[in-house]
């Protein structure tokens, strides 16, 4: 990779920055809502799996004691 001067580097960063397309407020809101929904569903799922394994372990330990 070729070395560039600090001034050229800054120019390249600015040029790349102009290419960035920011999401609209509607897209941001929609994405945030989907993340919240998926996080909630996964939390419920893992709570259920954890509860099931906990019950299984308690049952197996009860057989030993």
MOUR-V213177 format. One record per residue. SS is DSSP state (hx for helix, st for strand, lp for the rest). OMEGA is omega in degrees with one decimal (NA if undefined). Layout:
((SS/OMEGA) (SS/OMEGA))
//
This chain:
((lp/-177.0) (lp/178.0) (lp/176.8) (lp/-179.8) (lp/178.6) (hx/178.9) (hx/178.4) (hx/177.5) (hx/179.3) (hx/178.0) (hx/179.0) (hx/178.4) (hx/178.6) (hx/179.6) (hx/178.7) (hx/179.2) (hx/178.2) (hx/-179.6) (lp/-176.9) (lp/176.6) (lp/-177.8) (lp/178.6) (lp/176.9) (lp/179.1) (hx/179.3) (hx/178.6) (hx/179.2) (hx/-180.0) (hx/-179.5) (hx/179.8) (hx/179.7) (hx/178.8) (hx/178.8) (hx/177.7) (hx/178.8) (hx/179.3) (hx/-178.3) (hx/178.1) (hx/178.8) (hx/179.5) (hx/179.1) (hx/178.1) (hx/178.7) (hx/179.6) (hx/-177.6) (hx/173.9) (hx/178.7) (hx/179.5) (hx/179.2) (hx/179.0) (hx/179.2) (hx/179.0) (hx/178.5) (hx/179.3) (hx/179.5) (hx/-179.3) (hx/178.9) (hx/177.8) (hx/-179.6) (hx/177.5) (hx/176.4) (hx/177.3) (hx/-178.5) (hx/-173.0) (lp/NA))
//
